[in-house]
Amino acid sequence: RGGLASEHINFGYKCDGVSPIAICGAEKSVVWFSDRDPPGRTYPIGASGAVLSDIMDENQSEYMCCFLAKEKRMVVFELSRKTVVVELQMKTKLNFWRYLPPEAHGSALAFVLITPIGGFHWKPLDESPRPFQVWKRGPELEAKKILSYEEGGSNGQTGADARSTIALVLASSASPALTVEAYCIVMDNESSQFCISNVVLGAALCRPPAAPAYFLPCVVTISEDVTSKVVLDIEDLWEESGTIARGIIASTVLDFGGTDSDGFAPPSMSMGPLPEALCCCHDDFIVAVIRRKGAVFAYDFSSGDLVLIGKSDVGQYIVDAAIRSSSVENEVELVLLLCENDNLKDGRVATVNISRVDGISSQHLSSI
């Protein structure tokens, strides 16, 4: 969510940005929270998979959007009341779904549903909660496996009229899934899309420093150059003659300290080991996470240049990563899901504090 407008209200104990983990079964689902005690809670709803929202209001309403693959049905479950809010019968195959932060769609509860046709926004709390299409799959994305999705930018409006302007999709060929491609999609009726790169390690959107009310996000990419160096680039997007133009405005090489190790073996994951790198952006913080290396690089982008805050080697394969505000000024929290080296089916969560003043200052580990 690093590429969205900055107006955000947190209703939970911790700042938003780190979603719980849903472990779904045929008859029940276990939701693991990184910041609650006890961390695991069981809910009486079976599903093939689920994604969770932020805490949406003063009543601590939190929603779990579940997909039942055999029935081709979506179910939205409100956690605090343990009640079903709405159900949706899918008429086509569901390839991917994600929760959208409030800034992407007028502060409303919204999910993106990606099908072979394209992307749909679904607002389950509407009086008529029917998904509506926001972009179409172009020829470049046909039959591609969706790896990740996010939206960024702002149309300059506030309240219920606020909308994102650009979507970023990471995709790969269904077989063999060897490379990752990054595409930007303009969020309007034309749904124009363009390829950022067909050989990225990872990518994300970030908000430009001192962004105005209306803005297009920057695109952060991590890639390997011809000399096998890992490079982090930031590209600016702007409108020019009815199209979107782009150009690199900052770049840096990730220095691993001379190690030639292939890194840590990944566990078996339903989505596979791609992308190989994760980008986490929040305000003017940009964090590059190299999963196999167990490496974290944190940068300050507030000046328009990439200034290294610090780097850290966590010593384990990084399954996933997310970023959120901290209670301390000029600091963010990076939350990592790590794979245990001696048991690839086990894991732990690490919270890394990143400060413009103190660098990468501490890590707190808890097992799952």
C-alpha positions in Angstrom: 0.0 0.0 0.0 3.0 2.3 -0.2 2.0 3.9 -3.4 -1.4 5.2 -2.1 -2.4 8.5 -0.7 -1.3 9.1 2.9 -4.7 9.9 4.5 -5.3 6.8 6.7 -7.2 6.2 9.9 -6.0 3.3 12.2 -8.7 1.8 14.4 -6.6 -1.1 15.7 -4.0 -1.4 18.5 -1.2 -1.5 15.9 -1.0 0.5 12.7 -2.4 -1.1 9.6 -0.2 -2.7 6.9 0.4 -6.2 8.3 -2.4 -8.6 7.5 -3.1 -11.7 9.7 -2.4 -15.2 8.2 -5.4 -17.4 7.5 -4.9 -21.1 7.6 -8.0 -22.7 6.1 -9.5 -26.1 6.3 -12.7 -27.9 5.2 -14.6 -27.0 8.4 -12.8 -24.2 10.2 -10.1 -21.6 9.7 -7.3 -20.5 12.0 -6.2 -16.9 11.8 -2.8 -16.0 13.2 -2.2 -12.4 14.3 1.3 -11.0 14.6 0.4 -8.5 17.3 -2.3 -10.2 19.6 -2.3 -12.4 22.6 -3.1 -15.2 22.0 -1.9 -14.9 18.4 -4.1 -17.7 17.0 -7.9 -17.7 16.8 -10.2 -20.3 15.3 -13.4 -19.5 13.3 -16.1 -21.9 12.3 -15.9 -21.4 8.5 -14.2 -23.7 6.1 -12.6 -22.4 2.9 -9.9 -23.0 0.3 -8.2 -19.8 1.2 -8.9 -16.4 2.7 -7.6 -12.8 2.9 -8.3 -10.4 5.7 -9.1 -6.7 5.9 -7.8 -3.9 8.2 -9.9 -3.1 11.3 -12.4 -0.9 9.6 -14.2 1.1 12.3 -14.6 2.0 15.9 -16.5 -1.2 16.5 -13.3 -3.2 15.6 -15.0 -4.7 12.5 -12.6 -6.9 10.7 -13.5 -9.0 7.6 -12.3 -12.3 6.2 -13.0 -12.9 2.5 -13.0 -16.6 1.9 -13.0 -18.5 -1.4 -14.7 -22.0 -1.6 -13.1 -23.5 -4.7 -15.4 -26.4 -5.3 -18.5 -24.3 -5.0 -17.0 -21.3 -6.8 -18.3 -19.1 -4.0 -17.0 -16.1 -2.1 -18.0 -15.6 1.5 -17.2 -12.5 3.6 -17.1 -13.3 7.4 -17.0 -10.6 10.1 -14.6 -11.8 12.8 -15.7 -9.9 15.9 -19.3 -11.0 15.6 -18.5 -14.3 13.8 -21.2 -13.7 11.3 -21.5 -14.1 7.5 -22.0 -10.7 5.9 -22.5 -11.6 2.2 -22.0 -14.4 -0.3 -21.1 -14.2 -3.9 -21.5 -17.0 -6.5 -18.6 -16.7 -9.0 -19.6 -17.1 -12.7 -16.0 -17.5 -13.9 -12.7 -18.9 -12.6 -11.1 -16.9 -9.8 -7.3 -16.5 -10.4 -6.4 -14.2 -7.5 -8.0 -12.0 -4.9 -6.7 -9.4 -2.4 -8.0 -6.9 0.1 -7.7 -3.2 -1.0 -6.7 -0.6 1.5 -9.3 2.1 2.1 -7.3 4.7 0.2 -7.8 2.7 -3.0 -11.5 3.0 -3.1 -13.2 5.7 -1.2 -12.5 4.4 2.4 -14.9 1.5 1.7 -14.3 -2.2 2.4 -13.2 -3.5 -1.0 -11.5 -6.5 -2.5 -10.0 -7.1 -5.9 -11.1 -10.2 -7.8 -8.9 -11.2 -10.8 -10.4 -13.6 -13.3 -9.4 -14.6 -16.9 -11.4 -11.5 -18.0 -9.7 -9.0 -15.9 -9.8 -7.2 -12.5 -13.0 -6.5 -10.6 -13.6 -4.4 -7.5 -16.0 -5.9 -5.0 -17.5 -3.9 -2.2 -19.4 -6.4 -0.1 -21.0 -3.9 2.3 -22.8 -2.0 -0.6 -26.6 -2.4 -0.8 -26.1 -4.1 -4.1 -22.7 -5.8 -3.6 -22.0 -6.8 -7.2 -18.4 -6.8 -8.5 -17.7 -4.3 -11.3 -14.8 -4.5 -13.7 -12.0 -1.9 -13.4 -9.6 -3.3 -16.0 -9.4 -5.9 -18.7 -6.6 -8.4 -19.4 -4.6 -7.4 -22.4 -2.9 -9.9 -24.7 0.3 -9.6 -22.5 -1.5 -10.9 -19.4 -3.7 -13.6 -21.0 -3.1 -17.0 -19.5 -0.5 -15.6 -17.1 -0.3 -16.6 -13.4 -0.9 -13.7 -11.1 1.7 -13.5 -8.4 0.9 -10.2 -6.7 -1.3 -7.1 -7.1 -1.5 -3.7 -5.6 -2.9 -0.2 -6.5 -1.3 3.2 -6.0 -1.7 6.9 -6.9 -4.6 9.2 -6.2 -7.3 10.9 -8.3 -7.1 13.9 -6.1 -10.5 13.4 -4.5 -11.2 12.7 -0.8 -13.8 10.7 1.1 -16.1 8.4 -0.9 -14.8 9.7 -4.3 -11.1 8.8 -3.7 -9.7 6.3 -6.1 -6.3 4.9 -7.0 -4.8 5.7 -10.5 -2.4 2.8 -11.3 -2.4 -0.9 -10.6 0.8 -3.0 -10.5 0.6 -6.7 -11.5 3.4 -9.3 -11.1 2.8 -12.3 -13.3 4.6 -15.3 -14.8 3.9 -17.9 -17.5 1.8 -20.7 -16.1 4.5 -23.3 -17.1 7.4 -23.1 -16.8 7.2 -20.3 -14.2 10.9 -19.2 -14.4 10.7 -15.4 -14.8 8.5 -12.7 -13.3 7.0 -9.9 -15.4 5.8 -6.5 -14.1 2.9 -4.6 -15.7 1.2 -1.3 -14.8 -2.5 -0.8 -15.6 -4.1 2.6 -15.8 -7.3 2.6 -13.7 -9.7 4.1 -16.2 -12.2 3.0 -18.8 -9.5 2.3 -21.3 -7.6 0.0 -19.0 -4.3 0.6 -20.9 -1.4 -1.5 -19.6 2.3 -1.5 -20.3 5.2 -3.8 -19.3 7.7 -2.4 -16.9 10.0 -5.4 -17.2 9.7 -9.0 -18.2 12.7 -10.1 -16.0 12.2 -8.6 -12.5 13.0 -10.2 -9.2 10.3 -8.1 -7.5 8.4 -4.8 -7.7 6.1 -2.5 -5.8 4.6 1.0 -6.0 5.7 3.9 -3.8 4.4 7.4 -3.3 6.6 10.2 -4.7 8.2 12.5 -2.1 5.9 15.5 -1.4 3.2 14.1 -3.7 0.3 16.5 -4.6 -3.4 15.6 -4.2 -3.5 14.0 -7.7 -0.5 11.8 -8.5 0.8 8.7 -10.2 2.9 6.5 -8.1 6.5 5.6 -8.7 7.5 2.0 -9.5 10.2 0.3 -7.5 11.8 -2.7 -9.2 14.5 -5.2 -8.1 16.4 -6.9 -11.0 19.6 -8.5 -11.9 21.8 -6.7 -14.5 24.1 -8.3 -17.1 27.0 -8.5 -14.5 24.7 -10.4 -12.1 24.5 -7.5 -9.7 21.1 -7.0 -8.0 19.9 -3.5 -8.7 17.0 -1.5 -7.1 15.5 1.1 -9.5 12.8 3.7 -9.0 10.9 4.9 -12.0 8.7 8.0 -12.2 5.4 7.9 -14.1 3.8 10.9 -15.8 1.1 11.6 -18.3 2.3 12.7 -21.8 0.3 13.1 -25.0 -2.5 10.8 -23.7 -0.2 8.0 -22.6 1.9 7.2 -19.5 5.6 8.0 -19.8 8.3 6.7 -17.5 11.9 7.1 -16.6 14.4 6.0 -13.9 15.0 8.7 -11.3 17.0 6.7 -8.7 19.1 3.5 -8.7 21.4 1.6 -6.4 23.2 -1.7 -6.3 22.4 -4.1 -3.4 25.7 -5.0 -1.7 25.6 -8.5 -0.2 29.1 -8.2 1.2 30.9 -10.5 -1.3 29.0 -13.7 -0.5 28.5 -16.1 -3.4 26.2 -18.5 -1.5 22.9 -19.5 -3.1 21.2 -18.8 0.2 18.5 -20.7 2.0 16.3 -23.4 0.5 12.7 -22.3 0.2 9.9 -24.4 1.7 7.1 -25.9 -0.4 4.5 -23.1 -1.0 1.3 -23.1 -2.9 2.2 -20.0 -4.8 5.8 -21.2 -5.5 9.0 -19.3 -4.7 8.4 -16.4 -7.1 8.9 -13.5 -6.9 12.4 -13.9 -5.6 12.4 -10.4 -4.0 9.9 -8.4 -2.1 9.6 -4.6 -2.0 8.0 -3.0 1.0 7.2 0.8 0.8 5.8 3.1 3.4 5.9 6.9 3.3 9.5 7.6 2.2 10.9 4.3 3.4 11.7 1.7 0.7 12.8 -1.8 1.8 14.2 -4.5 -0.5 13.9 -8.1 0.8 15.9 -10.8 -1.0 14.1 -14.0 0.1 16.7 -16.7 -0.5 19.5 -14.6 0.9 17.6 -13.7 4.1 18.7 -10.1 3.4 17.0 -6.8 4.1 18.1 -3.4 2.7 16.3 -0.3 4.0 16.4 3.1 2.2 15.3 6.6 2.8 13.7 8.2 -0.3 12.5 11.5 1.2 15.1 13.5 -0.7 14.4 11.9 -4.1 17.7 9.9 -3.7 18.1 6.4 -2.3 20.0 6.8 1.0 20.9 3.5 2.7 19.5 3.4 6.3 21.0 0.0 7.0 20.9 -3.7 6.0 20.3 -6.9 8.0 20.8 -10.6 7.4 18.1 -12.6 9.3 19.8 -15.9 8.6 16.7 -17.6 7.3 14.6 -17.9 4.2 12.0 -15.1 4.1 8.5 -16.4 3.2 6.7 -13.0 3.3 7.1 -9.4 4.4 5.0 -6.4 5.2 5.6 -2.9 6.5 3.6 -0.5 8.8 4.1 2.7 10.8 5.7 2.6 14.2 4.7 4.5 17.3 8.1 6.2 17.1 8.6 9.2 14.8 10.7 8.6 11.7 10.5 4.8 12.2 8.6 1.9 10.6 8.2 -1.8 11.4 9.0 -4.5 9.0 7.3 -7.8 9.8 8.9 -10.9 8.3 7.6 -14.5 8.1 10.7 -16.7 8.2 11.2 -20.4 7.5 13.1 -22.4 10.1 16.4 -23.8 8.7 16.1 -27.2 10.5 12.4 -27.8 9.7 11.0 -26.2 6.5 7.5 -26.8 7.7 8.0 -24.6 10.7 8.4 -20.8 10.9 8.7 -17.7 13.0 7.9 -14.0 12.8 10.5 -11.3 13.1 9.7 -7.6 13.7 12.5 -5.4 12.4 12.5 -1.7 13.5 13.8 0.7 10.8 14.7 4.2 11.9 16.2 7.1 10.1 18.1 7.9 13.3 19.1 4.5 14.5 19.1 2.4 11.3 18.0 -1.2 11.6 18.0 -1.2 15.4 16.4 -4.4 16.7 14.7 -7.7 15.9 12.1 -9.5 18.0 11.5 -13.2 17.1 8.5 -15.3 18.0 7.8 -18.8 16.8 4.5 -19.8 15.2 
